[in-house]
């Protein structure tokens, strides 16, 4: 609690330095061309810098080589970036922000980690098994729920330790960075501000258990996982995203 209080008081004394990051490399060029202009414009609108975590940010040394080719681990670079930036918002490159997407830094309190929780509906049992697997490797910390998703993820400087290794290692099983960072959040007792699915609308949230909501009623459409919302019109995630972009932006 003292750590959280210090974070809030420090932030009130100065203008915050904000950053929006995304993960991409040369092989992701079609997505970069489609989504990065939207993310860059969003960063400008909320007065944040914009940074692409590319091949040069693979964290190979920090992760003992596992970062090479596993792009998810590039988010661990946030530990170093928090030396400069008070708050960081990560947005995956395979997502489209709608024109009315709010400022996530205003939505998430600065003493909380901002994320959706993915252990829900048809994914619940599998995601909780990943939570259990992490505790088999690193030790039981009483983590029973709250599988995070770093596709849309907000941290403040006081949360930077979530990007460090655990016992000198990184979790490399199914769930990768989500599970690794989620373990730290639980272990360190950082409070989570649970974002609604409207801020990270994946196909799992368009299923019957969630009432089959329309993705266009959300602020951020994320094409992770299955990624195809309308199989009758799109044969790939990129095609689906391109069609959605045309509907949203013309």
Helices and strands as residue ranges (DSSP letters): H 2-12, E 18-23, G 26-28, H 29-45, E 49-53, G 55-57, G 71-77, H 78-81, E 87-91, E 95-97, H 104-107, E 113-117, G 121-123, H 124-138, E 148-156, G 157-163, H 176-188, E 192-194, G 197-199, G 203-206, G 208-210, G 215-217, E 220-222, H 237-249
